[in-house]
Amino acid sequence: MAFGPNHHAGAVVAEVLMRLGRPLEVFRYNLVDNDGKPIPYGDTVASAGLRDGTTVRLEPEPTQI
């Protein structure tokens, strides 16, 4: 999926979840860059330093026991 430089990471997570047909439990997931570092929900694609064509992953939040 393509996102503009002003999209916030939280909005990207919500869009991915909607397209996958999953419940919109945004805060149960992290958007993770190529280095495995979570991108804060309030950061935009541009402020997170993501370049055009960058692949990011959606990972579930670790569960506390």
CORHU-V446966 format. One line per field, one symbol per residue. phi: phi as a letter, one per 20 degrees, with the letter a starting at -180 (. if undefined). psi: psi as a letter, one per 30 degrees, with the letter a starting at -180 (. if undefined). A space follows every 50 residues. Layout:
phi = ???
psi = ???
//
This chain:
phi = .dcffefegfffgffffffemegeegfecdedefenefeggefegfffnf egnfdcddcfffeed
psi = kkklfgkkeeeeeeeeeeffglkhiegglkkkafggkkkkefkleeffgk lkfkklljkkkkkk.
//
